[in-house]
Amino acid sequence: MIVSEPREDIAAWVGGKIGVSFEPPYTALAHVDRGRIIAGYVFNVWTEHDVEVSLAADRLSVTLMREAFRYVVDQLGCRRATFRTRADNIPAQRALERLGARLEGRQRAYFGDCDALLYGIMKEDFPYGLNTQGA
């Protein structure tokens, strides 16, 4: 089941997984299975055309990816989403590339002990199609 509340719990789960904390305002989406969050997105720093997206997942479904990007495009009206990941997190980098994200830069020491890689995904590059239904 895809849920957007309680957003504080979703943000705490995502933040705990990636080692950051979120301060309002933000929104969130999560995939819950048997009462447990298995994947979550936090959306913050909205700038009309772009929103920063944080993602953590034990298991990531195409359905949640579609819903998250549909939220970015249809609800927030953004043309792109920006992601940061640890430079040493190869699985996250691969997942972002599967989503259609492109590497745009590096932020030195962003996570304190590690650089951040900055990725962007444009709505026209999202590979799953915003109008496609199903998992």
CORLIN-V232187 format. One record per residue. N is the residue number from 1. NEAR is the number of other ideal C-beta (glycine too) atoms within 12 Angstrom. Layout:
BEGIN
N,NEAR  N,NEAR
END
This chain:
BEGIN
1,19  2,27  3,25  4,26  5,15  6,16  7,26  8,22  9,22  10,35  11,33  12,23  13,33  14,36  15,26  16,18  17,28  18,29  19,22  20,26  21,18  22,30  23,12  24,14  25,15  26,29  27,32  28,38  29,41  30,40  31,34  32,25  33,20  34,8  35,10  36,16  37,33  38,25  39,34  40,44  41,46  42,43  43,38  44,28  45,24  46,23  47,16  48,11  49,18  50,26  51,33  52,29  53,40  54,41  55,44  56,37  57,30  58,20  59,19  60,31  61,26  62,24  63,23  64,36  65,36  66,30  67,33  68,43  69,40  70,27  71,28  72,36  73,28  74,16  75,18  76,29  77,17  78,29  79,22  80,31  81,42  82,34  83,40  84,35  85,37  86,30  87,23  88,15  89,25  90,13  91,17  92,29  93,25  94,16  95,26  96,35  97,21  98,21  99,34  100,25  101,32  102,23  103,20  104,21  105,17  106,19  107,19  108,14  109,12  110,20  111,20  112,12  113,12  114,20  115,19  116,31  117,30  118,28  119,36  120,30  121,36  122,23  123,29  124,14  125,23  126,31  127,21  128,26  129,18  130,22  131,13  132,16  133,12  134,10  135,14
END
